[in-house]
Amino acid sequence: MSCIEARGLRKAYGSSVALDGIDLNIEPGRILGLIGPNGAGKSTTLNAILGLIPFEGELKVLGRDPWRERDQLMQDVCFIADVAVLPRWLRVADALDYVAGVHPRFDRAKALGFLARTSIKRTSKVRELSKGMVAQLHLALVMSIDAKLLVLDEPTLGLDILFRKQFYDTLLNDYFDHSRTIVVTTHQVEEVEHVLTDVMFVNRGRIVMKSSMEEFEARYQELMVAPEHLAAARALAPIHERQMFGRSIMLFDHADREILGRLGELRTPTIADLFVAVIGNQNPSAPGVAQ
């Protein structure tokens, strides 16, 4: 059974279409990066998956309709947004008590084990913690729930690079296994690239690219073109071209590696490189597409 399956998923707010007929299939045990510019439909997709909004079309999450069966679904789903959502007056011990009271699959001993690796005291209030420590607390709470699906919406927003790296390393090493599924949205694409098994670009309410990371590495190539081979490289129809240090860098989809290798220096592009190419071609005047 698919973890998340959607057919013709649509959501409109008046005349504004947030999701425009999305088809989606996410198998269990995958880590999907949902990438897109602001206003692309990422948060609306997550809200539909979490049963927070009604929708048109078909959507099943862990075999359930999230809007009609949200109470049952939430026993198997966890969600992290910006860490600022934790009440600032709450003590760490109270947070443990609260989650233990509302979620039957919360393991207090596991949470205490995670917190023991940090400098967080159970007597501290959230307002006394740094934003990085709040992220550690939030992650400890969530990782101690035996959930089948974890949804992360910009979970490291505003954290410094050290805490961002620790967050994803902890998530990968101490939480993820092949029975769990993770869906993450972020603008810090480079920092999650090594974590993902699948990537999906959304723009203007539609999916414009989806791929496993294995397919991604086999399909896309980036070429720093030797000056004398510019015409030959352009004849191979790159999907994007940019300039760096006076050299042309072209991105190719399903091109012959052997032929490209004769025209310059070849490498696998990053997700951010491809994102700029795909979304930039669709939104040529939009600022900040490379966030």
URGITA-V589894 format. One record per pair of residues at least 24 apart in sequence whose ideal C-beta (glycine too) atoms are under 6 Angstrom apart, sorted by the first residue. I is the first residue (numbers start at 1). GAP is how many residues later the second one is. D is the distance in whole Angstrom. If there is no record, write none. Layout:
i: <I & I>
gap: <GAP & GAP>
d: <D & D>
This chain:
i: <1 & 2 & 3 & 3 & 4 & 5 & 6 & 7 & 8 & 9 & 9 & 9 & 10 & 10 & 11 & 11 & 17 & 18 & 18 & 19 & 19 & 20 & 20 & 22 & 28 & 29 & 30 & 30 & 30 & 31 & 31 & 31 & 31 & 32 & 32 & 33 & 33 & 33 & 33 & 34 & 34 & 35 & 35 & 36 & 36 & 37 & 37 & 40 & 40 & 41 & 41 & 42 & 42 & 46 & 46 & 50 & 62 & 76 & 76 & 77 & 77 & 78 & 78 & 78 & 78 & 79 & 80 & 80 & 80 & 80 & 81 & 82 & 83 & 83 & 83 & 86 & 86 & 88 & 88 & 90 & 91 & 92 & 92 & 93 & 99 & 103 & 105 & 105 & 106 & 106 & 107 & 110 & 111 & 111 & 114 & 115 & 131 & 132 & 132 & 135 & 135 & 135 & 143 & 149 & 150 & 151 & 152 & 153 & 154 & 164 & 168 & 187 & 189 & 189 & 190 & 193 & 199 & 201 & 203 & 203 & 208 & 209 & 217 & 219 & 220 & 220 & 220 & 221 & 221 & 221 & 221 & 222 & 222 & 222 & 223 & 223 & 223 & 223 & 224 & 224 & 224 & 225 & 225 & 225 & 226 & 229 & 232 & 233 & 239 & 240 & 251>
gap: <62 & 25 & 25 & 178 & 57 & 55 & 53 & 51 & 49 & 46 & 48 & 50 & 46 & 47 & 33 & 44 & 188 & 26 & 187 & 25 & 186 & 185 & 186 & 185 & 153 & 149 & 151 & 167 & 168 & 151 & 164 & 165 & 166 & 151 & 166 & 151 & 159 & 163 & 166 & 151 & 166 & 166 & 240 & 166 & 167 & 242 & 252 & 162 & 163 & 161 & 164 & 143 & 160 & 105 & 107 & 29 & 86 & 71 & 72 & 70 & 72 & 64 & 67 & 69 & 72 & 72 & 58 & 62 & 72 & 75 & 72 & 75 & 51 & 52 & 55 & 40 & 48 & 38 & 39 & 36 & 34 & 30 & 32 & 29 & 42 & 42 & 40 & 41 & 38 & 39 & 37 & 34 & 29 & 33 & 26 & 25 & 27 & 27 & 31 & 24 & 28 & 32 & 32 & 32 & 32 & 32 & 32 & 32 & 32 & 27 & 27 & 104 & 82 & 83 & 82 & 78 & 72 & 77 & 76 & 79 & 70 & 69 & 51 & 35 & 33 & 49 & 54 & 31 & 34 & 39 & 45 & 29 & 45 & 47 & 27 & 37 & 41 & 43 & 25 & 40 & 41 & 25 & 38 & 39 & 38 & 34 & 31 & 30 & 38 & 37 & 26>
d: <6 & 6 & 5 & 4 & 5 & 5 & 5 & 4 & 4 & 6 & 4 & 6 & 4 & 5 & 5 & 5 & 5 & 4 & 6 & 5 & 5 & 4 & 5 & 6 & 5 & 4 & 6 & 5 & 5 & 5 & 6 & 5 & 5 & 5 & 5 & 6 & 6 & 4 & 5 & 5 & 5 & 5 & 6 & 4 & 6 & 6 & 5 & 5 & 5 & 5 & 4 & 5 & 6 & 6 & 6 & 6 & 6 & 6 & 4 & 6 & 5 & 5 & 5 & 4 & 5 & 5 & 6 & 6 & 5 & 5 & 5 & 5 & 5 & 5 & 5 & 5 & 6 & 5 & 4 & 5 & 5 & 5 & 5 & 4 & 5 & 5 & 5 & 4 & 6 & 5 & 5 & 4 & 5 & 4 & 4 & 5 & 6 & 5 & 4 & 6 & 6 & 6 & 4 & 5 & 5 & 5 & 4 & 5 & 6 & 6 & 5 & 4 & 5 & 5 & 6 & 5 & 6 & 6 & 6 & 6 & 6 & 5 & 5 & 6 & 6 & 5 & 6 & 5 & 6 & 6 & 6 & 5 & 5 & 4 & 5 & 5 & 5 & 6 & 5 & 5 & 4 & 6 & 6 & 4 & 4 & 4 & 6 & 5 & 6 & 3 & 5>
